[in-house]
Amino acid sequence: MKKLYKLDGWTLLAMFLILAFAELIQMFLSNQQIGSAPAMGKALELGMYAITIVFSFAIYYGVMYLVLNNTETGFQKIIFVNIVIGLTIAAVLSIIAGLITGKALNVWIKIIIGLIGNGFIAWINWKELSVSQSSKIKISVWTAICFVVSSL
């Protein structure tokens, strides 16, 4: 994991694009009626999904950045990489579950997948962040809050 935190900006952008692509696939699989939509409807749906991905990631990263900004330094890349990896794991698990079931996922499966993805984010932040104990607790609590809000 230490090598991931030393990546340059282009590689971090590529990691985010992998997350975005996995999230787009997951969103299209969860929408059973997208196949019967006209081309303009599909394009609008794609745009809406892309905006949702960017805003949700920005809020997730922004909250964690603001929590650590006043007290700690050198955490920006670590937080970014941890969030991307955790959310990508959750998106890939959603894709696999959606392909296995062949239909939209129910609430319980989404909660389990969300727990795995956000639990990984909390665990890896706790393990890899070199910040104070109180900052680690704050990050873990905000990860749980983000999970609850995203599950609604």
Buried (B, 14 or more C-beta within 10 A) or exposed (E): EEEBBEBEEEEBEEBBEBBBEBBBBBBBBBEEEBEEEEEEEBEEBBEEBBEEBEEBBEEBBEBBBEBBEEEBEEBBBBBBBBBBBBBBBBBBBBBEBBEEEEEEBEEEBBBEBBBBBBBBBBBBBBEBBEBEEEBBEBBBEBBBEBBEEBEE
